[in-house]
Amino acid sequence: MNDALAGLFPESVRVLYAPIAEAAMPLPMAESRWAESMAAARRSEFAAGRALARQALAALGARPGVLLPDGDRVPVWPDGFCGSISHVRGGGHALCAVAVAPRSDHCSLGLDIELDEPLRPRVIERVVTPAEVRAAAAAGMSLADVAVLFFSAKEAVYKAQFPVTRTFLDFADVEVRLDPDSLGFEATLMTDFAETPFPRSVTGQLFRGGGLVAAGLALPPTETRRGSG
Ligand SMILES: CC(C)(COP(=O)(O)OP(=O)(O)OC[C@H]1O[C@@H](n2cnc3c(N)ncnc32)[C@H](O)[C@@H]1OP(=O)(O)O)[C@@H](O)C(=O)NCCC(=O)NCCS
């Protein structure tokens, strides 16, 4: 799985993944205070994400300290670094994964992991746009089968764009073109971020296997001109 997740990103991105129970470590005081009111399961996934993130940052030469979330729940990465965290539970899985990179290589990352389970019809309706439904049918893809891929791709795109634009997007605001063979995707953002120059189109990669679906994308450093996260 580590290799599969690493394959979602360019080599400049450090990806780590582990079962939540194995990765979770005691939190530094400030994070521990932040997590005080969390339920036990949420606290352990939060702790796993922080522990993996510190490990990945250290491997990139950063001196990772406390990684508090900001007011929008976005992790505040050390200066010069960006990253993304995802957790998944269910179907016998309780996993956490992180991706981090130097900001000299990437301005923002998006990582998402989901259980590879069919989405409910009402969820599919919300996640997949009419254009995506038509494209899936034309490519011979079963919507029930691939809807979770669209879901994961859009979540990863959201996680990459939000720290830069601070803009809420709904599923209909992102249109995904999926290559059913390579599982590469191109996502077009239907919103014009006039205030924060942001690419209208971003590319990413999906993985499907072992009962999981994962999506990753890494934005080049030049794609945005300001932002944090
Ligand atoms: C952030 C979000 C995309 C995924 O969160 P999730 O379902 O809890 O799933 P994951 O476990 O994969 O990701 C959670 C992690 O994402 C990160 N995160 C949370 N909010 C974030 C945001 N706004 N931007 C970037 N990263 C964020 C955090 O690191 C969080 O883990 P932590 O709290 O332990 O640090 C989702 O909760 C959300 O806010 N959705 C609203 C918008 C949306 O879904 N639009 C449709 C897609 S375009």
The ligand as an SDF file (V2000), in Angstrom:
LIG
                    3D

 48 50  0  0  0  0  0  0  0  0999 V2000
  -11.7600   17.9880    4.5360 C   0  0  0  0  0  0  0  0  0  0  0  0
  -12.6620   17.0020    3.8210 C   0  0  0  0  0  0  0  0  0  0  0  0
  -12.5420   17.2650    2.3240 C   0  0  0  0  0  0  0  0  0  0  0  0
  -12.2210   15.5660    4.0770 C   0  0  0  0  0  0  0  0  0  0  0  0
  -12.2920   15.2560    5.4370 O   0  0  0  0  0  0  0  0  0  0  0  0
  -12.7540   13.8370    6.0160 P   0  0  0  0  0  0  0  0  0  0  0  0
  -13.9450   13.4190    5.3050 O   0  0  0  0  0  0  0  0  0  0  0  0
  -12.8490   13.9520    7.4860 O   0  0  0  0  0  0  0  0  0  0  0  0
  -11.6550   12.8520    5.5650 O   0  0  0  0  0  0  0  0  0  0  0  0
  -10.0980   12.6090    5.7270 P   0  0  0  0  0  0  0  0  0  0  0  0
   -9.8120   11.7610    6.8980 O   0  0  0  0  0  0  0  0  0  0  0  0
   -9.6740   12.1060    4.4110 O   0  0  0  0  0  0  0  0  0  0  0  0
   -9.3760   14.0370    5.9310 O   0  0  0  0  0  0  0  0  0  0  0  0
   -9.3390   14.6790    7.1560 C   0  0  0  0  0  0  0  0  0  0  0  0
   -8.0900   15.5220    7.1910 C   0  0  0  0  0  0  0  0  0  0  0  0
   -8.1240   16.5010    6.1530 O   0  0  0  0  0  0  0  0  0  0  0  0
   -7.4800   17.6880    6.6130 C   0  0  0  0  0  0  0  0  0  0  0  0
   -8.4120   18.7740    6.4090 N   0  0  0  0  0  0  0  0  0  0  0  0
   -9.5190   19.0730    7.1090 C   0  0  0  0  0  0  0  0  0  0  0  0
  -10.1370   20.1360    6.5720 N   0  0  0  0  0  0  0  0  0  0  0  0
   -9.3940   20.5020    5.5140 C   0  0  0  0  0  0  0  0  0  0  0  0
   -9.5310   21.5360    4.5440 C   0  0  0  0  0  0  0  0  0  0  0  0
  -10.5480   22.3910    4.5850 N   0  0  0  0  0  0  0  0  0  0  0  0
   -8.5950   21.6350    3.5870 N   0  0  0  0  0  0  0  0  0  0  0  0
   -7.5500   20.7670    3.5350 C   0  0  0  0  0  0  0  0  0  0  0  0
   -7.3780   19.7600    4.4210 N   0  0  0  0  0  0  0  0  0  0  0  0
   -8.2940   19.6400    5.4010 C   0  0  0  0  0  0  0  0  0  0  0  0
   -7.1100   17.4760    8.0830 C   0  0  0  0  0  0  0  0  0  0  0  0
   -5.7480   17.1400    8.1480 O   0  0  0  0  0  0  0  0  0  0  0  0
   -7.9820   16.2930    8.4780 C   0  0  0  0  0  0  0  0  0  0  0  0
   -7.4140   15.4280    9.4270 O   0  0  0  0  0  0  0  0  0  0  0  0
   -7.0890   15.9230   10.9070 P   0  0  0  0  0  0  0  0  0  0  0  0
   -8.2590   16.7430   11.3570 O   0  0  0  0  0  0  0  0  0  0  0  0
   -6.8770   14.6830   11.6970 O   0  0  0  0  0  0  0  0  0  0  0  0
   -5.8350   16.7530   10.7670 O   0  0  0  0  0  0  0  0  0  0  0  0
  -14.1450   17.1430    4.2430 C   0  0  0  0  0  0  0  0  0  0  0  0
  -14.3570   16.8920    5.5740 O   0  0  0  0  0  0  0  0  0  0  0  0
  -14.7190   18.4970    3.9940 C   0  0  0  0  0  0  0  0  0  0  0  0
  -14.4280   19.4810    4.6740 O   0  0  0  0  0  0  0  0  0  0  0  0
  -15.6150   18.5510    2.9780 N   0  0  0  0  0  0  0  0  0  0  0  0
  -16.3510   19.7210    2.6210 C   0  0  0  0  0  0  0  0  0  0  0  0
  -16.1910   20.0580    1.1720 C   0  0  0  0  0  0  0  0  0  0  0  0
  -16.4300   18.9230    0.2170 C   0  0  0  0  0  0  0  0  0  0  0  0
  -16.3810   17.7530    0.5380 O   0  0  0  0  0  0  0  0  0  0  0  0
  -16.7230   19.2910   -1.0340 N   0  0  0  0  0  0  0  0  0  0  0  0
  -16.8820   18.3150   -2.0470 C   0  0  0  0  0  0  0  0  0  0  0  0
  -15.5930   18.0090   -2.7340 C   0  0  0  0  0  0  0  0  0  0  0  0
  -15.2200   19.2440   -3.9160 S   0  0  0  0  0  0  0  0  0  0  0  0
  1  2  1  0
  2  3  1  0
  2  4  1  0
  2 36  1  0
  4  5  1  0
  5  6  1  0
  6  7  2  0
  6  8  1  0
  6  9  1  0
  9 10  1  0
 10 11  2  0
 10 12  1  0
 10 13  1  0
 13 14  1  0
 14 15  1  0
 15 16  1  0
 15 30  1  0
 16 17  1  0
 17 18  1  0
 17 28  1  0
 18 19  1  0
 18 27  1  0
 19 20  2  0
 20 21  1  0
 21 22  1  0
 21 27  2  0
 22 23  1  0
 22 24  2  0
 24 25  1  0
 25 26  2  0
 26 27  1  0
 28 29  1  0
 28 30  1  0
 30 31  1  0
 31 32  1  0
 32 33  2  0
 32 34  1  0
 32 35  1  0
 36 37  1  0
 36 38  1  0
 38 39  2  0
 38 40  1  0
 40 41  1  0
 41 42  1  0
 42 43  1  0
 43 44  2  0
 43 45  1  0
 45 46  1  0
 46 47  1  0
 47 48  1  0
M  END
$$$$
